[in-house]
Amino acid sequence: MNHMSVFLKNKVLKDNLKSVYVALFNEDNEINQPSYKRQLVAFIEPVDGQTSNTADVLFPIAGESWGSITHIGIFDSMDAGNLLFKSPAEFIKTIDISSQYKIPKNYLIVRLK
C-alpha cells in the first residue's frame, strides 16, 4: 500500500509538529550568523492532511547580512536536531543588516500528499 488515509496524515502532522522550530536556509545551508536563531512555531489542528502556523513567525533583526533566504525548514530542536521538512521559499528575500524575516500567520503550510 502506498497511500495514507486522511486520519493518518492528520495524526502524523499532529504528533510530529508539537514542539518544532523554523529555520532559514541559503540553498542547502542553514543561516550561520550570530544574530540568527531558529524560531518556535505552533500549528493549527490538521485538516485533510494539512496544517499551518497559528501566528506570525518573526526572526530576530539581523545584526549582519544573512544573504538570500531561499528555503525554509522545520527542525525538532532549537539547536542541531533533525530536519523534518524543507521546501523552497515562495519568494527569495535578501536579509541585510537591520532587516527582519517574517512568515505571516497561516503562511507556513505543511501538507502530506
C-alpha angles and dihedrals in degrees: 000000000000107000126084120217117241088247091057094044090053091046093049091051094046094046096045102039099054100108109008138145132224118228133192124223141197096214104299098352127081114229110273107192131125095245095048125094135159116260128228112240133192125205134210121245107287118251124188091353094305137103138168140198117286096216142013114290109220120190120205120276106268115252089191137013114293093186124221116342105220104159140031124210138186121220132187092227140044090234127029106331128128127314106233102176135005129179140162113270113249090234127025110231127187114220113206130174111308092015124123131207116221131185107197123226113282091011098103100075123184114192131177115208 
